[in-house]
């Protein structure tokens, strides 16, 4: 069981939304899809789901090409779009029955009961969808996406706008679903990625700039030196001299350096500050964060 995206591109007029990206996902994997607004994440999800046709490249799910046999491919896909459009005048159970008939599911009542229990929708199934909180509407959207037991689950911003309790609940739901499916979900909440995902894809300006397991992605920034200055240090960017070999990033008041077991970086940065008349406010060694990696990859 696998999803394979190979050299897929998409343009809107002259604007390149997705630029020759390739990646694969296997059963049991939960993959976080990251990138700034406009990076091409939603466009990619829509192409995988069959709502948009790539200008070039191929997308296959369990060996089925999405463009050549779209109906067979879509039967394998569960999709929760960012908008989570629902029929709000229908009751929850009524809505799921409607979808069960569309998917031609066997034993619809039994399958609905299983999904309702899995997503904690029991108390809500006799309510109209329009009466539900955003958290429960997200659950209904996920229920609709998994009702036909898809091999691939696509989630576009599934935790957007949820309160902390709802975030934890939806996170646990996503984890439980990964047992029997491949999951690809986009998010702006980086903490969700480290809590749920086994690996990460990062898009920037339509290009895939990272495709790594979480541990591998964080490794380059493990045990780095963060130096905070009272002064604006960007003017000294070209004067870092021998420190350039160790500089990972530089902001207005912050310099991040790569530690080296064979070099006393702290001594070098102290000497640099003295030579330039800079005041160091804070100097600390700390573990990597996904936020730092994201910033480096998308700047």
CORQUI-V84753 format. One record per residue. N is the residue number from 0. SS is DSSP state (H for helix, E for strand, C for the rest). PHI is phi as a letter, one per 40 degrees, with the letter a starting at -180 (none if undefined). NEAR is the number of other C-alpha atoms within 10 Angstrom. Layout:
n-><N:N>
ss-><SS:SS>
phi-><PHI:PHI>
near-><NEAR:NEAR>
This chain:
n-><0:1:2:3:4:5:6:7:8:9:10:11:12:13:14:15:16:17:18:19:20:21:22:23:24:25:26:27:28:29:30:31:32:33:34:35:36:37:38:39:40:41:42:43:44:45:46:47:48:49:50:51:52:53:54:55:56:57:58:59:60:61:62:63:64:65:66:67:68:69:70:71:72:73:74:75:76:77:78:79:80:81:82:83:84:85:86:87:88:89:90:91:92:93:94:95:96:97:98:99:100:101:102:103:104:105:106:107:108:109:110:111:112:113:114:115:116:117:118:119:120:121:122:123:124:125:126:127:128:129:130:131:132:133:134:135:136:137:138:139:140:141:142:143:144:145:146:147:148:149:150:151:152:153:154:155:156:157:158:159:160:161:162:163:164:165:166:167:168:169:170:171:172:173:174:175:176:177:178:179:180:181:182:183:184:185:186:187:188:189:190:191:192:193:194:195:196:197:198:199:200:201:202:203:204:205:206:207:208:209:210:211:212:213:214:215:216:217:218:219:220:221:222:223:224:225:226:227:228:229:230:231:232:233:234:235:236:237:238:239:240:241:242:243:244:245:246:247:248:249:250:251:252:253:254:255:256:257:258:259:260:261:262:263:264:265:266:267:268:269:270:271:272:273:274:275:276:277:278:279:280:281:282:283:284:285:286:287:288:289:290:291:292:293:294:295:296:297:298>
ss-><C:E:E:E:E:E:E:E:E:E:E:E:C:C:E:E:E:E:E:E:E:E:E:E:E:E:C:C:C:E:E:E:E:E:C:C:C:C:C:C:H:H:H:H:H:H:H:H:H:C:C:C:C:C:C:E:E:E:E:E:E:C:C:E:E:C:C:C:C:H:H:H:H:H:C:C:E:E:E:E:C:C:C:C:C:C:C:C:C:C:E:H:H:H:H:H:H:H:H:H:H:H:C:C:C:C:C:H:H:H:H:H:H:H:H:H:H:H:C:C:C:H:H:H:C:C:C:E:H:H:H:C:C:H:H:H:H:H:H:H:H:H:H:H:H:H:C:C:C:C:C:E:E:E:E:E:C:C:C:C:C:C:C:H:H:H:H:H:H:H:H:H:H:H:H:H:H:C:C:C:C:E:E:E:E:E:C:C:C:H:H:H:H:H:H:H:C:C:E:E:E:E:E:E:C:C:E:E:E:E:E:E:E:H:H:H:H:H:H:C:C:C:C:E:E:E:E:E:E:C:C:C:C:H:H:H:H:H:H:C:H:H:H:H:H:C:E:E:E:E:C:C:C:E:E:E:E:C:C:E:C:C:E:C:H:H:H:H:H:H:H:H:H:H:H:H:C:C:C:E:E:E:E:E:E:E:C:C:C:H:H:H:H:H:H:H:H:H:C>
phi-><none:a:b:b:b:b:f:c:b:a:b:b:f:c:c:c:c:b:b:f:c:a:a:a:b:b:d:g:c:b:b:c:b:b:i:c:d:g:c:h:c:c:c:c:c:c:c:c:c:g:c:b:b:c:c:a:g:b:b:b:b:f:g:c:c:c:c:c:b:c:c:c:c:c:c:c:b:b:b:b:c:d:c:f:c:b:c:c:c:c:c:d:c:c:c:c:c:d:c:c:c:c:c:f:c:c:f:d:d:c:c:c:d:c:c:c:c:c:b:g:c:d:c:b:c:c:b:c:d:c:c:c:c:c:c:c:c:c:c:c:c:c:d:c:c:b:d:c:f:c:c:b:b:b:b:b:f:c:b:c:g:c:c:d:c:c:d:c:c:c:c:c:c:c:d:c:c:c:d:b:a:c:b:b:b:c:a:b:c:c:c:c:c:c:c:b:c:c:a:b:b:b:b:a:f:g:b:c:c:a:a:a:c:d:c:c:c:c:d:c:b:c:f:c:b:b:b:c:b:c:c:c:b:c:c:b:d:c:b:c:f:c:c:d:c:b:c:c:a:a:b:d:b:b:b:b:b:c:c:b:c:c:b:c:c:c:c:c:c:c:c:c:c:c:c:c:g:c:b:c:c:a:b:a:c:a:c:c:b:c:c:c:c:d:c:c:c:b:b>
near-><14:18:22:19:20:16:16:21:23:23:15:9:7:6:9:16:21:26:19:17:18:17:14:14:19:18:16:19:20:25:26:26:25:25:25:17:12:14:21:22:25:20:21:25:22:17:20:29:22:19:13:14:20:21:13:14:15:20:27:19:23:14:12:18:16:20:17:12:12:14:12:13:23:20:14:18:22:24:24:23:19:16:10:17:11:16:12:14:13:16:18:26:22:16:19:25:19:14:18:20:11:10:13:11:15:11:9:19:13:10:18:21:15:14:22:22:12:15:20:16:19:14:9:17:19:13:15:17:23:15:13:15:11:17:20:19:20:24:23:28:21:25:23:24:21:20:21:23:20:18:25:32:25:24:26:22:19:25:25:15:11:17:11:9:10:17:17:15:16:20:17:14:16:21:16:13:17:18:13:15:24:23:26:23:27:24:21:16:13:14:13:15:23:16:12:17:21:16:22:24:21:22:27:23:18:24:19:21:15:17:19:15:14:18:13:11:19:16:13:13:20:16:16:20:23:19:20:20:18:13:15:14:18:14:9:10:13:8:12:13:10:10:14:12:10:17:17:16:14:16:12:13:15:21:20:21:24:19:18:11:6:6:10:10:17:16:9:13:19:15:13:17:14:12:9:11:10:16:14:17:12:11:17:12:16:12:11:16:16:16:12:13:16:19:12:12:15:15:7>
